[in-house]
Structure formats: structure tokens, C-alpha cells
Amino acid sequence: MSRNLDPADDILAYNREAWDSQVRKKNRWTVPVSSEEIQRARDDDWRIVLTPEKHVPAEWFPNFREATVDVLCLAGSGGQQAPVLAAAGANVTVFDNSPAQLKQDQLVADREGLALMLVQGDMADLSVFENESFDLIVHPCSNCFVPNVLPVWKEAARVMKPGANLLSGIVNPVLYLFDDQLMERGEFKVCHKIPYSDLTGLSPEQRREYLNDDEPFCFGHTLADQLGGQIEAGLSITGMFEDRWSDWPISQHIPTFLATKATKLN
């Protein structure tokens, strides 16, 4: 179990086991799509999310039926986005840290007769892929599980073809300012700084709770690293929207997520 690992020693290994545990617990982001959703994608009637509630605008995607589109689902396994994109006609590779999450994609692929390439690894190290390999990268809200987001953007830009788009879900760092347990009750007490790290920001009691529940450790990155980091990596942000998670009290006051479309111009 993840609680046997010290996340401070190896955050990649700890979060790998934590997400494997979340699959067993049927976390929302680990539940595969239905056969009905796959059939709709085959009928060109499909939608996916990068953030909790809003669907990604259809115009952010190329037409998968007109030409071969090589898609990388970056830290985006769980049997959700990748199978839908494959059923819609894309050539999809799924790259993720969690073997159990990758198995969810394989489950749907086997059930529905879809072709998916599954690769396990660290989202900050895409050395298994050659330069300019992908026409599109789909990156749901997952870089909150790495201590440093800048290598993620650099590696993504490296493996993108000229003209390719990177579609990313991002957690608004304002979420990490507040005491988490109080915030769940609708009380907003500022007690953290941004950038934020669960490695240093959790109280001993909260740390024990996370370890006992096999919760992944999170990191709140600055907007300079999240948005500026994409630009520094050589991408141009060409689209953006905000989103909320309605179950969270703070979402009644401010959008807690955003999504970006970043284009590699050359």
C-alpha cells in the first residue's frame, strides 16, 4: 500500500501506488466509459473533459476522419478520454504513471475492439518518444501530482509536431491557499503559500489521513509556471476556458479550474 512509502523519498512511486489504489476504490477519474459512449464516438457524437464539468470545445480538435491524427493522452489514463478519441478515429497513445489506470484503458480497448498504445512512465520524461511525434496532446488535470510542472511542458512541446495543439486541464492555484478540511465546510482560512506542496503543507494529522487513505500527494503550481511555462516551452496559448467543481464550496466563489489550448507554431 502507498502508506508504506514515504512520499518525500519518491513522490513518483508514492503517487503511482496511490493512483493504483484509487482505481480499486473507483475514484471518479478511474471509471471507464460505457459502451454507449464508445458507440456515440463511432457515430461522431462525442465529448471529453479536461476539467471536472465543462466539455472541451469541439473546435479545439482536428477532424479525426479526414487524416491520420496521432494523439498522446498525457498522464490521462483511466479508460475515459483515450478510448473515446480512438473510437472517434484518432491514433491514440496513452502515457501514465499508474499501471492500474492504464489497465482501465486496456479494458475498454479489449471490450470495444479499439487499438490503443499504452506506455507507463513519468509525465516529465517523454524520452521514449521521438521529437515531433504527435499532432495533438490531451493532458487532463494531472500535473498537480508532480513537484515541478516546467519539464512537463518542455517535454510536451518537444514531442509535438509543428502546428500541433496541447489541450491541458489546470487546477487554479487559489485552491491551495486554504485549509482543506475547513474549506470542505465552507470556511476559507488562508494558511498556505503558492507554490504549494502537500509534502510541506499538510499537518501531521492530515498527512496520516492521506497516507491511511492512499491519497495522491498534490502540488499547487503558480500561474506563471502553468501558463508562462507553456509559452517558455515554445508554445502559444490560443484558447482558454474556466471551470468549476460544483460540489466544492469554493467553486461558488471562483472558478477552480482552467483549460488551455496551446499551439506549436513552428
Number of C-alpha atoms within 10 A of each C-alpha: 13 22 17 11 16 13 18 12 9 10 19 21 16 24 23 22 24 23 24 23 21 22 21 12 11 11 12 11 16 24 18 21 18 14 13 9 17 23 16 15 19 16 11 16 11 17 17 18 19 24 25 18 13 18 13 21 13 11 7 16 13 16 15 18 11 8 10 13 19 20 25 26 22 29 25 29 32 30 24 22 23 30 30 28 23 23 25 22 21 24 21 26 21 26 22 22 23 27 19 21 28 24 19 21 28 23 17 24 20 12 11 15 10 20 17 20 15 17 17 15 18 19 25 19 13 19 13 8 12 11 15 14 16 26 21 26 26 25 27 22 20 19 26 20 21 22 19 16 21 21 17 22 24 20 18 27 27 21 21 26 19 16 14 25 29 29 24 24 26 25 26 21 20 22 20 23 19 17 18 18 12 11 17 13 11 13 14 16 13 13 11 17 14 15 17 21 20 20 16 11 18 17 12 10 8 14 17 13 14 18 20 13 15 21 19 23 23 20 22 27 26 18 16 10 16 23 19 16 19 26 19 14 18 17 26 18 18 13 13 15 15 17 22 21 16 13 9 14 15 21 15 13 9 14 18 22 24 20 24 24 21 25 24 22 12 10
